[in-house]
Amino acid sequence: MTNYKTILQDPVFDLIAQTAQELDQKTFVVGGFVRDVLLKRPSKDIDIVTLGKGIDFARLVAQKLGDNVGVTEYKNFGTALIKYGDYQIEFVGARKESYRRNSRNPIVEEGSLKDDQDRRDFTINSMAFSLNSADFGSLIDPHGGILSIEYKEIKTILDPGKTYSDDPLRMMRAIRFASQLNFTIESDSYQAISKNASRIEIVSKERIIDELNKIILTKTPSRGLNMLHETGILGIIFPEMVALSGVEVINGKAHKDNFLHTLQVLDNISENTDDLWLRWSAILHDIAKPPTKRFDHKTGWTFHGHEDLGAKMVPEIFRKLKLPLDQKMKYVQKMVRLHLRPIALVKETVTDSAIRRLLFEGGDDVDDLMILCQADITTQNKDKQKRYADNFKKVKKKLKEVEEKDHLKSWQPPVTGQMIMEAFNLEPCKEVGLIKNTIREAILEGEITNNHEEAFKLMISEGRKLGLNPVDEALK
């Protein structure tokens, strides 16, 4: 066995090893931490398996670490968690598992280290480091995890069909690991995912979206999403995205494959941001193209209004996928609704009025919107690429100039509804809204500047046009 003692130099491993010796319990570091250190990836999640009671072991470790270290116990699962510095250390007694057909929740019994390694999903996750005095730092690799790392391959420990049928979430984990690590999935295993794809339906939406988000956050998310599509899983968990795929041809005119285009936009944006919700905006920016697709014999294929319908589809998609229905959803909705606006500015002569409207509607998210729109340019035509890039520079410059002058990014009306009511001695009514809209439009069109004095004068003028008389105090 190869010894990896130098990898375990952090004092916390010595302390756990001392505890194991005191309790006379064989103890090991297992799973993802072992995999990641062998791949030279940073890892702060440590899984400890001990041949005994994991919770009792964790309590003693916490005592040794000091008064400020607490233990979170999960008695139903026989596990305990300690947060220490940057580390999250989970303790569990060695287990063996068996499954029932209608559930991915296993029947768990006490077991040996071999049982614990046998129950794990993939060979790369089944390795262990010994923390025992006789062989501290030795690698225990009964299923060839090191070989899988060398071959850059995701391979199940048991028969892949049984592995994925027993716990269908492992299908998404296989694809996620392949995407994260830039590995391939062993061919029999990949075929088994396709055969068992429908089993994903027994997994909770919360667990599915957790894995899907991890795939979306990988360096090149198109790899994982393509695999989900090819195996049939994506069509089950996210049919709206699969509906984007395919090309239709009429009279020799074809539209692009909007699924492949979306993946390209997602990869493009992933080069510039790790923000999950901006990446979701890339995924959903064209989501309404299938229901808005029309063919015109003169102009060819059109998708008029897909940005507005797409924005309306976002809440229901978030609801179905168990994504948060809060400001994150509203942010994605805004990105989808506005995603064509900067591109339209790129294609046209840029006016101050158009820039003001973009700043007003984009608000604090206008910079993110520009990132999305640049990612949305997937043309392979070099001349078009250069023209769009040059025009985007002009738009960005103009955005900066207009924002510095008019301060519309975090726009607050210089004259509020309350001020209008006080100026004309009004209760809430439609006239208040009309005056507010007139002032806003005047600012956006550049007829007045975004300041209280000019807006107040316009308020008085518009009120009089509507037959309203200002109170004396308002005219002072």
matplotlib code that plots the C-alpha trace (Angstrom):
import matplotlib.pyplot as plt

x = [0.0, 1.3, 1.7, 0.3, 1.3, 2.5, -1.0, -2.3, 0.1, -2.7, -2.8, -6.5, -5.7, -3.2, -5.8, -8.4, -5.8, -5.0, -8.8, -9.0, -6.1, -7.7, -11.0, -9.3, -11.4, -10.0, -10.6, -10.2, -10.5, -12.8, -14.5, -14.3, -11.5, -9.2, -10.2, -9.7, -6.3, -5.1, -6.4, -4.7, -8.0, -8.8, -11.1, -12.4, -15.1, -13.6, -15.5, -14.3, -15.4, -14.8, -15.4, -17.7, -20.1, -19.5, -21.3, -19.5, -16.2, -17.1, -18.0, -14.5, -12.8, -14.7, -13.7, -10.0, -10.4, -11.6, -14.6, -15.7, -16.1, -19.6, -21.0, -24.1, -25.6, -27.9, -29.0, -31.4, -28.4, -25.8, -23.6, -22.1, -20.7, -17.9, -17.0, -13.4, -11.7, -12.3, -13.0, -16.4, -15.7, -18.4, -18.1, -20.0, -19.7, -18.8, -22.0, -23.4, -26.6, -29.4, -32.2, -35.9, -37.2, -39.5, -37.1, -33.6, -33.3, -31.2, -31.6, -28.4, -26.6, -23.3, -20.4, -16.7, -14.5, -14.9, -18.7, -18.4, -16.2, -18.4, -21.5, -20.0, -21.0, -17.9, -14.4, -12.9, -15.0, -14.3, -10.6, -9.5, -6.5, -5.7, -5.5, -4.3, -0.9, 0.2, -0.2, -1.0, -1.4, -1.7, -4.1, -6.7, -8.0, -9.9, -11.8, -9.1, -9.9, -6.3, -6.6, -9.8, -8.1, -5.2, -7.7, -9.9, -13.0, -16.1, -16.9, -19.3, -18.1, -21.0, -23.0, -24.0, -27.6, -28.0, -26.1, -28.4, -31.6, -30.9, -30.1, -31.0, -29.5, -26.1, -26.8, -26.7, -23.7, -21.8, -22.6, -21.7, -18.3, -17.5, -18.3, -16.4, -13.3, -13.4, -13.6, -15.5, -18.2, -17.3, -19.3, -21.4, -22.1, -23.2, -25.6, -27.0, -27.8, -29.9, -31.7, -32.5, -33.2, -36.9, -35.9, -34.9, -38.6, -38.4, -35.8, -36.9, -36.9, -34.7, -31.9, -32.2, -31.9, -28.9, -27.0, -28.3, -27.0, -23.6, -23.4, -24.4, -21.6, -18.8, -16.2, -17.9, -21.5, -22.5, -20.7, -22.9, -26.1, -25.3, -24.9, -28.2, -29.8, -28.3, -29.2, -32.8, -32.6, -32.9, -36.2, -37.7, -36.4, -36.4, -38.5, -38.8, -35.0, -35.2, -38.0, -35.3, -33.5, -33.8, -33.9, -36.9, -36.5, -39.2, -38.5, -34.8, -34.9, -33.7, -33.5, -30.6, -30.7, -31.7, -30.6, -27.1, -27.2, -28.2, -25.4, -22.9, -24.3, -24.0, -20.4, -19.6, -21.1, -19.3, -16.0, -16.9, -19.0, -19.5, -22.9, -25.4, -28.4, -26.6, -25.9, -29.6, -30.4, -28.3, -30.2, -33.6, -33.0, -34.5, -36.8, -39.9, -38.6, -40.5, -44.0, -43.3, -41.7, -43.4, -42.5, -43.0, -42.5, -40.8, -38.7, -38.2, -38.3, -39.3, -39.6, -41.4, -42.1, -40.0, -38.3, -41.7, -43.2, -39.9, -40.0, -43.6, -42.4, -39.6, -41.8, -43.4, -40.1, -38.6, -41.6, -41.4, -37.6, -37.8, -35.6, -36.1, -39.1, -37.5, -35.3, -33.2, -36.2, -37.1, -33.5, -33.6, -37.0, -35.5, -32.5, -34.7, -37.1, -34.3, -31.8, -32.5, -32.3, -28.5, -28.2, -30.8, -28.7, -25.7, -27.5, -28.8, -27.6, -27.3, -29.4, -29.2, -32.9, -32.5, -29.5, -31.5, -34.3, -31.9, -30.3, -33.8, -35.1, -31.8, -31.0, -28.2, -28.2, -27.4, -23.7, -24.8, -27.3, -24.4, -22.4, -25.4, -25.9, -22.3, -22.5, -25.6, -23.5, -22.5, -22.0, -19.0, -18.7, -15.5, -16.6, -19.9, -18.0, -15.7, -18.6, -20.6, -17.5, -16.8, -20.4, -20.6, -17.7, -19.6, -22.7, -20.7, -19.0, -22.4, -23.9, -21.1, -21.5, -25.2, -25.2, -22.6, -24.8, -28.3, -27.9, -30.5, -29.1, -30.6, -33.3, -35.6, -38.2, -37.1, -40.8, -42.7, -46.4, -46.6, -45.2, -47.7, -50.6, -49.4, -48.8, -52.4, -54.1, -55.1, -56.0, -54.5, -56.0, -55.2, -54.0, -51.0, -50.0, -50.3, -48.1, -45.5, -45.4, -45.1, -42.1, -40.4, -40.9, -39.5, -36.4, -35.9, -36.4, -34.0, -36.6, -35.6, -32.7, -33.0, -33.3, -36.0, -36.2, -37.0, -39.2, -41.2, -41.8, -43.0, -45.3, -47.0, -47.3, -48.8, -51.1, -52.6, -53.1, -55.2, -57.3, -55.6, -54.8, -51.6, -51.8, -50.0, -47.2, -46.2, -45.6, -43.3]
y = [0.0, 3.5, 5.8, 9.3, 10.4, 13.8, 14.6, 14.2, 16.7, 18.9, 18.5, 17.7, 14.3, 13.5, 14.5, 12.1, 9.4, 9.8, 9.6, 6.4, 4.9, 5.9, 4.3, 1.3, 1.9, 1.5, 4.9, 6.1, 9.2, 8.1, 9.3, 12.7, 14.1, 11.3, 11.7, 15.4, 15.4, 12.8, 15.0, 18.0, 19.8, 21.9, 20.1, 21.1, 18.4, 15.5, 12.2, 10.0, 6.4, 4.5, 0.9, 1.9, 4.6, 7.7, 10.2, 9.1, 9.4, 12.9, 14.1, 13.1, 14.8, 18.0, 18.0, 17.7, 20.6, 23.0, 24.5, 26.5, 23.5, 22.0, 18.8, 18.7, 15.2, 13.4, 10.5, 9.1, 8.6, 7.8, 10.7, 13.8, 17.0, 19.2, 22.6, 23.4, 26.3, 25.9, 22.2, 20.4, 17.0, 14.3, 11.2, 8.0, 4.4, 1.9, 0.8, -1.6, -0.8, -2.5, -1.0, -1.4, -0.9, 2.0, 4.1, 5.5, 5.5, 2.4, 0.0, 0.6, -1.8, -1.7, -3.0, -3.2, -0.8, -3.1, -2.9, 0.9, 1.0, -1.5, 0.7, 3.8, 4.9, 5.2, 3.8, 7.3, 7.8, 4.4, 5.1, 5.6, 6.8, 4.9, 7.0, 4.1, 4.0, 0.8, 2.1, 5.8, 7.4, 4.2, 4.2, 1.5, 1.1, -2.2, -1.0, 0.6, 4.2, 5.2, 3.5, 5.4, 8.7, 7.7, 6.8, 9.8, 7.6, 7.5, 3.8, 2.2, -0.2, -2.7, -3.5, 0.0, -1.1, -2.1, 1.0, 3.4, 1.5, 1.3, 5.0, 6.9, 10.2, 8.5, 8.9, 12.7, 12.4, 10.4, 13.1, 15.9, 14.3, 13.8, 17.4, 18.7, 16.6, 16.5, 12.7, 10.3, 7.9, 4.2, 3.0, 0.3, 2.8, 5.4, 3.0, 2.0, 5.6, 5.8, 2.5, 3.7, 7.3, 7.0, 6.0, 9.6, 10.2, 8.7, 11.2, 14.4, 17.6, 19.2, 16.6, 16.8, 20.6, 20.4, 18.2, 20.2, 23.4, 21.8, 20.8, 24.3, 25.7, 23.6, 25.2, 24.0, 23.2, 22.2, 18.8, 17.8, 19.2, 17.4, 14.1, 14.7, 15.3, 12.2, 9.9, 11.1, 12.5, 16.2, 15.4, 14.1, 16.8, 19.8, 19.2, 22.9, 23.0, 19.8, 21.4, 23.9, 21.1, 20.3, 22.2, 22.7, 23.4, 25.0, 26.0, 25.6, 28.0, 26.6, 28.1, 27.3, 24.5, 26.6, 23.9, 23.9, 27.7, 27.9, 25.6, 27.8, 30.9, 29.1, 28.2, 31.7, 33.3, 30.8, 32.1, 35.5, 34.7, 32.0, 33.5, 30.7, 33.0, 34.7, 31.2, 30.3, 33.5, 32.1, 28.8, 30.5, 33.5, 31.7, 29.3, 30.6, 30.2, 26.9, 28.3, 31.6, 30.0, 31.0, 30.7, 33.7, 33.0, 36.4, 36.7, 33.0, 31.9, 34.3, 34.1, 37.4, 38.1, 35.2, 37.5, 38.5, 35.1, 33.6, 36.1, 34.9, 31.2, 31.7, 31.6, 28.3, 26.7, 27.8, 26.4, 23.1, 22.7, 23.8, 26.8, 29.8, 32.0, 35.2, 38.0, 35.4, 34.4, 38.0, 38.7, 35.9, 37.1, 40.5, 39.2, 37.1, 40.0, 42.4, 40.1, 41.5, 45.2, 45.7, 43.7, 45.9, 48.9, 47.3, 47.0, 50.5, 54.1, 54.5, 57.3, 58.8, 58.0, 54.3, 54.2, 55.9, 53.3, 50.5, 51.9, 52.5, 49.0, 47.2, 49.1, 47.7, 44.6, 46.3, 45.2, 41.6, 42.1, 43.2, 40.1, 38.0, 39.8, 39.5, 35.7, 35.5, 36.4, 33.0, 33.7, 32.1, 34.9, 36.8, 40.1, 40.0, 39.1, 42.1, 44.4, 43.3, 43.6, 47.2, 48.2, 46.7, 48.9, 51.9, 50.9, 50.3, 53.7, 55.4, 53.6, 54.9, 58.5, 58.6, 57.0, 59.5, 62.4, 61.1, 58.5, 56.1, 52.8, 52.9, 55.3, 56.8, 59.3, 62.9, 63.7, 61.0, 60.2, 61.6, 64.9, 65.1, 64.5, 67.1, 69.6, 69.3, 68.2, 64.9, 61.4, 58.5, 58.7, 58.1, 61.7, 61.0, 58.1, 60.1, 62.9, 60.4, 58.6, 62.0, 63.0, 59.6, 59.7, 63.3, 62.2, 59.1, 61.2, 63.8, 66.6, 67.4, 66.2, 63.8, 66.4, 67.5, 71.1, 70.4, 67.5, 69.7, 72.4, 69.7, 68.3, 71.7, 72.2, 68.7, 69.0, 72.3, 70.6, 68.0, 70.7, 70.5, 73.5, 73.5, 74.6, 77.8, 76.1, 74.2, 77.4, 78.9]
z = [0.0, -0.9, 2.1, 1.9, 5.4, 4.1, 2.9, 6.5, 8.1, 9.5, 13.3, 13.2, 11.7, 14.5, 17.0, 15.4, 15.3, 19.0, 19.7, 17.7, 19.7, 23.0, 22.0, 20.3, 17.2, 13.7, 12.0, 8.4, 6.2, 3.3, 0.1, -1.5, 0.6, -0.4, -4.0, -4.0, -2.4, -4.9, -7.7, -6.0, -5.7, -2.6, -0.1, 3.3, 3.7, 5.6, 6.1, 8.9, 9.2, 12.5, 13.4, 16.3, 17.3, 15.1, 17.4, 20.5, 18.6, 17.4, 20.9, 22.2, 19.3, 19.9, 23.6, 22.5, 20.0, 22.7, 24.4, 21.4, 19.2, 19.1, 17.7, 15.5, 15.9, 13.5, 15.6, 13.0, 10.7, 13.3, 12.1, 13.7, 12.2, 13.6, 12.1, 12.9, 11.2, 7.5, 7.9, 8.1, 9.6, 9.5, 11.6, 11.1, 12.1, 9.2, 7.5, 4.9, 3.0, 1.1, -1.0, -1.7, -5.2, -4.5, -2.4, -2.7, 1.1, 2.1, 5.0, 7.0, 9.3, 11.1, 9.0, 8.3, 6.4, 3.4, 3.8, 3.9, 0.8, -1.1, -0.5, -2.1, -5.6, -7.7, -7.5, -7.1, -4.0, -2.4, -1.3, 2.3, 4.3, 7.5, 10.7, 12.7, 14.4, 12.7, 9.2, 9.5, 6.0, 4.1, 1.1, 1.1, -2.5, -3.0, -6.1, -8.2, -7.5, -8.3, -11.7, -12.4, -11.6, -14.0, -16.7, -15.9, -15.7, -13.6, -12.9, -10.5, -7.9, -8.3, -11.5, -12.9, -13.5, -9.9, -8.6, -10.5, -9.9, -6.2, -5.9, -9.1, -7.9, -8.5, -12.3, -11.9, -9.5, -12.2, -14.8, -12.3, -11.4, -15.1, -15.7, -12.7, -13.2, -17.0, -16.8, -19.0, -17.8, -18.4, -21.4, -19.6, -16.9, -19.4, -21.1, -17.7, -17.0, -20.2, -19.3, -15.8, -16.6, -15.6, -12.1, -11.4, -10.8, -7.3, -6.3, -4.5, -6.5, -3.9, -4.4, -8.2, -8.3, -5.9, -8.4, -11.4, -9.9, -9.2, -12.9, -14.0, -11.8, -13.5, -15.7, -18.9, -18.0, -21.5, -21.0, -18.1, -19.6, -22.9, -21.0, -19.1, -22.5, -24.2, -21.4, -21.3, -17.7, -18.8, -20.6, -17.4, -15.0, -17.3, -20.4, -21.3, -22.0, -24.1, -26.2, -27.5, -29.3, -33.0, -36.3, -38.6, -42.3, -44.6, -48.1, -47.6, -44.6, -41.2, -37.8, -35.5, -32.9, -29.8, -27.4, -28.7, -28.9, -25.2, -24.2, -26.1, -24.4, -21.0, -21.7, -22.9, -19.8, -17.5, -18.7, -17.1, -14.0, -11.3, -10.4, -10.4, -11.2, -14.1, -15.5, -15.0, -17.0, -19.8, -19.7, -19.7, -22.0, -25.0, -23.2, -24.9, -28.4, -29.0, -28.3, -30.2, -33.3, -36.5, -40.2, -42.6, -46.3, -46.7, -43.6, -42.6, -39.0, -36.2, -32.4, -31.7, -28.1, -26.8, -24.2, -22.7, -22.7, -21.4, -18.4, -17.7, -17.8, -15.3, -12.0, -13.0, -14.0, -10.7, -8.9, -10.6, -10.1, -6.4, -7.1, -4.8, -5.5, -4.1, -5.5, -7.3, -9.4, -10.1, -11.1, -13.6, -14.8, -15.4, -17.3, -19.6, -20.3, -21.1, -22.8, -26.3, -25.4, -25.4, -28.6, -30.2, -29.2, -30.7, -34.0, -34.1, -33.6, -29.9, -28.5, -25.0, -24.6, -25.4, -23.0, -20.2, -20.6, -20.4, -17.3, -15.7, -16.4, -15.8, -12.6, -10.6, -12.8, -16.0, -16.0, -15.6, -18.5, -20.7, -19.7, -20.7, -24.0, -25.0, -24.2, -26.5, -29.5, -30.9, -34.5, -36.2, -38.7, -37.8, -39.4, -37.4, -34.2, -34.6, -35.5, -32.4, -30.2, -31.4, -31.0, -27.5, -26.5, -27.7, -25.8, -22.6, -23.0, -23.5, -20.5, -18.3, -19.7, -19.3, -15.9, -14.6, -15.9, -15.1, -12.2, -13.4, -12.3, -8.8, -9.9, -7.3, -8.6, -7.8, -7.1, -5.3, -5.2, -1.7, -2.9, -5.7, -3.3, -0.9, -3.7, -5.0, -1.7, -3.2, -2.0, -4.0, -7.5, -11.2, -11.7, -9.3, -11.4, -14.7, -13.3, -12.1, -15.5, -17.3, -15.1, -15.6, -19.4, -19.5, -17.7, -19.9, -23.1, -21.9, -21.8, -18.2, -16.1, -13.2, -10.4, -8.0, -9.1, -12.8, -11.9, -9.5, -12.1, -14.5, -11.8, -11.3, -15.1, -15.7, -12.7, -14.1, -17.4, -15.6, -14.0, -10.6, -8.5, -6.4, -2.8, -1.9, -0.1, -3.2, -5.1, -2.6]

ax = plt.figure().add_subplot(projection="3d")
ax.plot(x, y, z, "-o")
ax.set_aspect("equal")
plt.show()
